[in-house]
C-alpha cells in the first residue's frame, strides 16, 4: 500500500510504500516503510516471470542498499513494474517542481 507519510520514521518523510504481512494487519503499523524517493530501481526478475524487485537506499547517511522481492498475485508482473516506475517518476517530478517554485 502506498500512502502519504504524516510522521518522520527513520528519516522517512513524504510518500512511502508500507508493507504488512497480510490484509488483516492494515490498521497496525507496517512492518516496513520505504520512502519512494529513495527507490533506485524497479525491475522484473529475468529468471522468474512472477517476480519483481525494488532496490532502494534504506539509510541515506551510510548509503545502505536494500532489495525487496515481490511475487505478483493479481496483476501481471510487468504492470506492477510499470506502475511503480510511473508513480516514482511522478513523485520525483512533483518534488522537483516544488523545489523550483521555492527557489523563485
C-alpha atoms as an extended CHARMM CRD file, in Angstrom:
* protein
*
       104  EXT
         1         1  UNK       CA              0.0000000000        0.0000000000        0.0000000000  PROA      1               0.0000000000
         2         2  UNK       CA              1.3410000000        3.4430000000       -0.8950000000  PROA      2               0.0000000000
         3         3  UNK       CA              0.4940000000        6.2830000000        1.4550000000  PROA      3               0.0000000000
         4         4  UNK       CA              1.4480000000        9.8330000000        2.3480000000  PROA      4               0.0000000000
         5         5  UNK       CA              3.5490000000        9.7460000000        5.4880000000  PROA      5               0.0000000000
         6         6  UNK       CA              2.4600000000       12.2010000000        8.1770000000  PROA      6               0.0000000000
         7         7  UNK       CA              5.2570000000       11.2780000000       10.5220000000  PROA      7               0.0000000000
         8         8  UNK       CA              9.0090000000       11.0480000000       10.4550000000  PROA      8               0.0000000000
         9         9  UNK       CA             10.1960000000        7.5000000000       10.9740000000  PROA      9               0.0000000000
        10        10  UNK       CA             13.8600000000        6.6750000000       10.4950000000  PROA      10              0.0000000000
        11        11  UNK       CA             14.2350000000        9.7870000000        8.3210000000  PROA      11              0.0000000000
        12        12  UNK       CA             11.1730000000        8.9060000000        6.2220000000  PROA      12              0.0000000000
        13        13  UNK       CA              9.1330000000       11.8710000000        5.1100000000  PROA      13              0.0000000000
        14        14  UNK       CA              6.8460000000       12.1720000000        2.1410000000  PROA      14              0.0000000000
        15        15  UNK       CA              5.2810000000        9.3230000000        0.2210000000  PROA      15              0.0000000000
        16        16  UNK       CA              6.0870000000        5.8250000000        1.3740000000  PROA      16              0.0000000000
        17        17  UNK       CA              5.2060000000        2.2720000000        0.4620000000  PROA      17              0.0000000000
        18        18  UNK       CA              4.0540000000        0.4300000000        3.5610000000  PROA      18              0.0000000000
        19        19  UNK       CA              4.3120000000       -3.3480000000        3.8220000000  PROA      19              0.0000000000
        20        20  UNK       CA              2.1930000000       -5.5800000000        6.0340000000  PROA      20              0.0000000000
        21        21  UNK       CA              2.2500000000       -9.3510000000        6.4710000000  PROA      21              0.0000000000
        22        22  UNK       CA             -1.3960000000       -9.6670000000        5.3670000000  PROA      22              0.0000000000
        23        23  UNK       CA             -4.6010000000       -7.6790000000        4.8150000000  PROA      23              0.0000000000
        24        24  UNK       CA             -5.7120000000       -8.2080000000        8.4080000000  PROA      24              0.0000000000
        25        25  UNK       CA             -2.8700000000       -6.0410000000        9.7100000000  PROA      25              0.0000000000
        26        26  UNK       CA             -3.6430000000       -2.8700000000        7.7280000000  PROA      26              0.0000000000
        27        27  UNK       CA             -4.7760000000       -0.9900000000       10.8400000000  PROA      27              0.0000000000
        28        28  UNK       CA             -1.4450000000       -1.7030000000       12.5120000000  PROA      28              0.0000000000
        29        29  UNK       CA              1.9060000000       -0.0870000000       11.8470000000  PROA      29              0.0000000000
        30        30  UNK       CA              3.5220000000       -1.5060000000        8.7140000000  PROA      30              0.0000000000
        31        31  UNK       CA              6.4020000000       -3.9130000000        9.2500000000  PROA      31              0.0000000000
        32        32  UNK       CA              8.4060000000       -1.8570000000        6.7380000000  PROA      32              0.0000000000
        33        33  UNK       CA              8.0850000000        1.5660000000        5.1090000000  PROA      33              0.0000000000
        34        34  UNK       CA             10.0970000000        2.5260000000        2.0420000000  PROA      34              0.0000000000
        35        35  UNK       CA             10.4150000000        6.1890000000        1.0750000000  PROA      35              0.0000000000
        36        36  UNK       CA              9.6190000000        6.1260000000       -2.6410000000  PROA      36              0.0000000000
        37        37  UNK       CA             12.1100000000        8.9330000000       -3.3030000000  PROA      37              0.0000000000
        38        38  UNK       CA             14.8290000000        6.5380000000       -2.1250000000  PROA      38              0.0000000000
        39        39  UNK       CA             13.9820000000        3.8340000000       -4.6790000000  PROA      39              0.0000000000
        40        40  UNK       CA             16.8830000000        3.2000000000       -7.0500000000  PROA      40              0.0000000000
        41        41  UNK       CA             15.1330000000        0.8200000000       -9.4420000000  PROA      41              0.0000000000
        42        42  UNK       CA             12.0860000000       -1.3390000000      -10.0230000000  PROA      42              0.0000000000
        43        43  UNK       CA             12.7760000000       -4.2530000000      -12.3090000000  PROA      43              0.0000000000
        44        44  UNK       CA             11.3870000000       -7.6080000000      -13.3480000000  PROA      44              0.0000000000
        45        45  UNK       CA             13.3100000000      -10.6740000000      -12.2610000000  PROA      45              0.0000000000
        46        46  UNK       CA             14.5840000000      -12.1610000000      -15.5300000000  PROA      46              0.0000000000
        47        47  UNK       CA             14.6650000000      -15.6850000000      -14.0900000000  PROA      47              0.0000000000
        48        48  UNK       CA             11.0970000000      -15.6950000000      -12.7150000000  PROA      48              0.0000000000
        49        49  UNK       CA              8.0200000000      -14.4820000000      -14.6120000000  PROA      49              0.0000000000
        50        50  UNK       CA              6.0170000000      -13.7740000000      -11.4580000000  PROA      50              0.0000000000
        51        51  UNK       CA              8.6560000000      -11.8050000000       -9.5400000000  PROA      51              0.0000000000
        52        52  UNK       CA              9.8220000000       -8.1800000000       -9.4970000000  PROA      52              0.0000000000
        53        53  UNK       CA             12.4530000000       -6.4060000000       -7.4210000000  PROA      53              0.0000000000
        54        54  UNK       CA             12.6170000000       -2.9770000000       -5.7950000000  PROA      54              0.0000000000
        55        55  UNK       CA             16.1130000000       -1.7120000000       -4.9720000000  PROA      55              0.0000000000
        56        56  UNK       CA             16.2800000000        1.2240000000       -2.5640000000  PROA      56              0.0000000000
        57        57  UNK       CA             18.5370000000        3.0870000000       -0.1540000000  PROA      57              0.0000000000
        58        58  UNK       CA             17.4870000000        2.3080000000        3.4040000000  PROA      58              0.0000000000
        59        59  UNK       CA             19.9040000000        4.6560000000        5.1530000000  PROA      59              0.0000000000
        60        60  UNK       CA             20.8270000000        7.8680000000        3.3470000000  PROA      60              0.0000000000
        61        61  UNK       CA             23.7990000000        8.5920000000        5.5920000000  PROA      61              0.0000000000
        62        62  UNK       CA             25.5210000000        5.2560000000        5.0780000000  PROA      62              0.0000000000
        63        63  UNK       CA             24.0610000000        4.5690000000        1.6100000000  PROA      63              0.0000000000
        64        64  UNK       CA             22.8710000000        1.1440000000        2.7500000000  PROA      64              0.0000000000
        65        65  UNK       CA             21.1930000000       -0.5060000000       -0.2250000000  PROA      65              0.0000000000
        66        66  UNK       CA             18.3320000000       -2.9330000000        0.2820000000  PROA      66              0.0000000000
        67        67  UNK       CA             16.3280000000       -5.1500000000       -2.0270000000  PROA      67              0.0000000000
        68        68  UNK       CA             12.6820000000       -6.1680000000       -1.7750000000  PROA      68              0.0000000000
        69        69  UNK       CA             11.4670000000       -9.1230000000       -3.8130000000  PROA      69              0.0000000000
        70        70  UNK       CA              7.7640000000       -9.3920000000       -4.6260000000  PROA      70              0.0000000000
        71        71  UNK       CA              5.7460000000      -12.1610000000       -6.2180000000  PROA      71              0.0000000000
        72        72  UNK       CA              2.7240000000      -10.8640000000       -8.0670000000  PROA      72              0.0000000000
        73        73  UNK       CA             -0.7250000000      -12.1360000000       -7.1020000000  PROA      73              0.0000000000
        74        74  UNK       CA             -3.4170000000      -10.2960000000       -9.0050000000  PROA      74              0.0000000000
        75        75  UNK       CA             -1.8520000000       -8.3680000000      -11.9030000000  PROA      75              0.0000000000
        76        76  UNK       CA              0.8870000000       -9.1830000000      -14.3610000000  PROA      76              0.0000000000
        77        77  UNK       CA              4.3990000000       -8.5780000000      -13.0580000000  PROA      77              0.0000000000
        78        78  UNK       CA              5.1310000000       -6.0570000000      -15.8130000000  PROA      78              0.0000000000
        79        79  UNK       CA              2.0830000000       -3.9990000000      -14.7740000000  PROA      79              0.0000000000
        80        80  UNK       CA              3.4560000000       -3.7730000000      -11.2230000000  PROA      80              0.0000000000
        81        81  UNK       CA              6.8810000000       -2.7270000000      -12.5050000000  PROA      81              0.0000000000
        82        82  UNK       CA              5.3760000000       -0.1020000000      -14.8180000000  PROA      82              0.0000000000
        83        83  UNK       CA              3.0140000000        1.3100000000      -12.1820000000  PROA      83              0.0000000000
        84        84  UNK       CA              5.7220000000        1.6170000000       -9.5110000000  PROA      84              0.0000000000
        85        85  UNK       CA              8.0670000000        3.2170000000      -12.0480000000  PROA      85              0.0000000000
        86        86  UNK       CA              5.3990000000        5.7320000000      -13.1220000000  PROA      86              0.0000000000
        87        87  UNK       CA              4.4780000000        6.5350000000       -9.5190000000  PROA      87              0.0000000000
        88        88  UNK       CA              8.1020000000        7.1360000000       -8.5280000000  PROA      88              0.0000000000
        89        89  UNK       CA              8.6690000000        9.3010000000      -11.6190000000  PROA      89              0.0000000000
        90        90  UNK       CA              5.5940000000       11.4020000000      -10.7710000000  PROA      90              0.0000000000
        91        91  UNK       CA              6.7240000000       11.8430000000       -7.1540000000  PROA      91              0.0000000000
        92        92  UNK       CA             10.1990000000       12.9470000000       -8.2470000000  PROA      92              0.0000000000
        93        93  UNK       CA              8.7800000000       15.3870000000      -10.8060000000  PROA      93              0.0000000000
        94        94  UNK       CA              6.4650000000       16.8770000000       -8.1740000000  PROA      94              0.0000000000
        95        95  UNK       CA              9.3620000000       17.2750000000       -5.7360000000  PROA      95              0.0000000000
        96        96  UNK       CA             11.4920000000       18.9620000000       -8.4040000000  PROA      96              0.0000000000
        97        97  UNK       CA              8.6220000000       21.2720000000       -9.3560000000  PROA      97              0.0000000000
        98        98  UNK       CA              8.1350000000       22.3080000000       -5.7210000000  PROA      98              0.0000000000
        99        99  UNK       CA             11.8750000000       22.8480000000       -5.3650000000  PROA      99              0.0000000000
       100       100  UNK       CA             11.9740000000       25.1090000000       -8.4380000000  PROA      100             0.0000000000
       101       101  UNK       CA              8.9850000000       27.1320000000       -7.1880000000  PROA      101             0.0000000000
       102       102  UNK       CA             10.6430000000       27.5800000000       -3.7910000000  PROA      102             0.0000000000
       103       103  UNK       CA             13.7870000000       28.9890000000       -5.4280000000  PROA      103             0.0000000000
       104       104  UNK       CA             11.8020000000       31.7280000000       -7.1920000000  PROA      104             0.0000000000
